[in-house]
Each structure stands twice: as structure tokens, then as C-alpha cells.
């Protein structure tokens, strides 16, 4: 299912609906609803800086500090728009160097 201009990166339809969205800024969302539910819930996710193929739930954004619940489709689209506009700090977090002992040090 597409939400506005947002096409899911992954989707599953067992005992309900589950969609995962990834944005270029290193943030994204999971959107889900149960088989008999009318409304959606949304978690903000963020690309893991050590393992970039993994995305973790984050509660440290201006969007929300918890799960957003009881969302209509329009509410999901607005949240996805807001998430897609979050500051792109992923590239900064990915910067690293090797110290004189051979250890990889990530620049925060």
C-alpha cells in the first residue's frame, strides 16, 4: 500500500498489515495495523550507524517520543512527510577514522 508519495520498502500481510519505509536522510517508519483494526500505529526508525543495513526504532526525534497510535491514512502521510524532512545526520555519524592503535573511531 502506498501512503501519499511514499512507497514501502517492505510490506507484510499476515494477521494484519505491516509496512516499512526508509528515507534518504537515514530515518524511516514502520506502519502497522491489526487484521481487524481500522487505524494504524507508527514507529520512527533510524538507520543503525554501525550496521547500516539494520534500522532501529528511535524515540529521540521531534516527531514523537513514543509510538504514534490511532492514525488515519492522512495522519500517516503527514508523519512520513515530517520524518522525510528530519535533519540528515547519518552522513556525519558515518564519518570515522583509524587512530594510532588501529581502532576505528566514529565521529559524532
Secondary structure by P-SEA (a helix, b strand, c coil): cccccccccccccccbbbbbbbccccbbbbbbbcccccbbbbbbbbcccccccbbbbbccccccccccccccaaaaaaaaaaaaacccccccccbbbbccccbbbbcc
